[in-house]
Amino acid sequence: MLKRLFVGEEGQTLIEYGLLVALIAIVCIAILTVLGRKTKDVFITIEQSMVTTV
């Protein structure tokens, strides 16, 4: 059964799809990490400007 998985093209396709999903997940996590930091900085700036004007 394992031999068929590695020899047959269905197994290769499954592995390729798995690698694509993993790559997409890594890219999404990286983007969310960067955007999360920038969003946090924006909110901190807004908060500080509100405190100084009040």
N, C-alpha and C positions, 0 to 999 in steps of 0.2 A: 504494500500500500504506500509506504513512504517512497519507494523507488518510483512508483507511478507518479507521485506528487512532484518529484524533482525532474522526471523525464518528460512528463506531459506538459503541454503548453498551458493548460488550465492552471496548474500550480504556479507557473512563472507569471501569469497574468495576475493571479491573486497576490503574489509577492510584490509585483509592481504597483498594484493598487494600494497595498499596505504602505509601501515606501512613499507614494504620493500623499496619502493621508497624513503620514507622519511629518512630511516636509511642510504641508499646508498648516498643520497644527503648530509647528515650530515658528513659522512666519507669523501666524496670528498672535501667538504669545508674545513674540518680540514687538510687534506693532502695538499691542495693548499695553505692554510695559512702558514703551516710550510715550505713548499718548497719555497714559495714566500719570506719569510724572509731570508732563506739560500741563495737564488739566489741573493737577494739584497746585502747581506754581501759579496758575492763573487765579485760582480761588484764594490762595494766600495773598496775592497782590491786591485783589479786590477787598479782602478782609482788612488788610493793613491800611488801604486808602480810606475805608469807611471809618476805621477807628481814629485816624488822624484828623478827619474832617468833623467828627462829632464831638 
